[in-house]
């Protein structure tokens, strides 16, 4: 089946090249007549919108439903995205709080205890900050 698809694709490419070339190798006499470009060939200045690209790449049976699918996807994102973002940001906030608590217990708490006990002079405490 893949061979049939490849062969079909090659036949189509060959036909396209033959339609648009001024001279085709292997013909008995070179043709000097320039063929007029076909309307179905895109020109480099043509602007293709995302909507047009989606329609062109969608399977034929789904092309008529693209707008409805796009609308449904947009509606679903509006409903689900805020909760997903909150879940992620809550996780980040919890992680940040845990790290800050760990660092405070490891570094800040011993300095504060030493300061309260008077074992560290004020100039030494300022150096550490």
C-alpha positions in Angstrom: 0.0 0.0 0.0 2.9 2.4 0.8 4.4 1.6 -2.6 1.1 2.6 -4.3 1.0 5.8 -2.4 4.6 6.6 -3.3 4.1 5.8 -6.9 0.9 7.9 -7.0 2.7 10.8 -5.4 5.6 10.6 -7.9 3.1 10.5 -10.8 1.4 13.6 -9.5 4.8 15.4 -9.0 5.9 14.5 -12.5 2.6 15.7 -14.0 2.9 19.0 -12.1 6.5 19.5 -13.4 5.5 18.7 -16.9 2.6 21.2 -16.7 4.8 24.1 -15.6 8.1 23.4 -17.4 9.0 25.1 -20.7 11.1 22.2 -21.8 10.6 18.5 -20.8 13.7 16.3 -21.2 13.2 13.4 -23.5 10.8 15.0 -26.0 11.8 15.0 -29.6 11.8 18.8 -30.1 12.2 21.4 -27.4 9.2 23.6 -26.9 9.7 27.3 -26.7 6.1 28.1 -25.9 5.7 29.2 -22.3 2.7 27.6 -20.7 0.4 29.8 -18.7 0.5 29.1 -14.9 -2.5 27.1 -13.7 -4.9 28.7 -11.3 -4.5 26.0 -8.8 -0.8 26.6 -8.3 0.0 29.0 -5.4 2.1 32.1 -6.1 4.7 33.2 -3.6 2.8 36.4 -3.0 -0.4 34.6 -2.0 -1.3 35.0 1.7 -2.5 31.8 3.3 -4.3 32.3 6.6 -4.2 29.7 9.4 -7.8 29.0 8.7 -7.1 28.2 5.0 -4.1 26.0 6.0 -6.2 24.1 8.5 -8.9 23.5 5.9 -6.3 22.3 3.4 -4.7 19.8 5.7 -7.9 18.5 7.4 -9.4 15.3 6.0 -12.2 16.0 3.6 -15.0 14.6 5.8 -13.9 17.1 8.6 -13.4 20.3 6.6 -17.0 21.4 7.0 -16.8 20.9 10.8 -13.6 22.8 11.4 -15.3 26.0 12.6 -17.4 24.0 15.1 -14.3 22.1 16.3 -12.3 25.3 16.7 -15.2 26.9 18.7 -15.5 23.8 20.9 -11.8 23.8 21.6 -11.8 27.5 22.5 -14.8 27.0 24.9 -13.0 24.0 26.5 -9.8 26.0 27.0 -11.7 28.8 28.6 -13.1 26.4 31.1 -10.1 24.2 31.8 -7.1 26.6 31.5 -7.7 28.7 34.6 -7.9 25.6 36.9 -4.8 24.1 35.3 -2.8 27.3 35.7 -4.0 27.6 39.4 -2.9 24.1 40.1 0.5 24.7 38.6 1.0 28.0 40.4 -0.2 26.5 43.7 2.4 23.8 43.3 5.1 26.3 42.6 4.1 28.4 45.6 4.2 25.4 47.9 7.6 24.4 46.6 8.9 28.0 47.1 7.5 28.1 50.6 9.2 24.8 51.4 12.5 25.9 50.1 12.4 29.3 51.9 11.4 27.5 55.2 14.3 25.1 54.8 16.8 27.9 54.1 15.5 30.0 57.0 15.8 27.1 59.4 19.3 26.3 58.1 20.8 29.8 57.8 18.6 32.5 59.4 17.5 30.7 62.6 21.0 30.0 63.9 22.0 33.7 63.3 18.9 34.9 65.1 19.5 32.6 68.1 23.1 33.7 68.2 22.1 37.4 68.1 19.5 36.9 70.9 22.1 35.1 73.0 24.6 37.9 72.5 27.2 35.5 71.2 27.5 37.4 68.0 28.4 41.1 68.0 26.4 43.5 65.9 29.2 44.1 63.4 29.6 40.3 62.7 25.9 40.0 62.2 25.9 42.8 59.7 28.8 41.1 57.8 26.8 38.0 57.4 23.9 39.8 55.9 
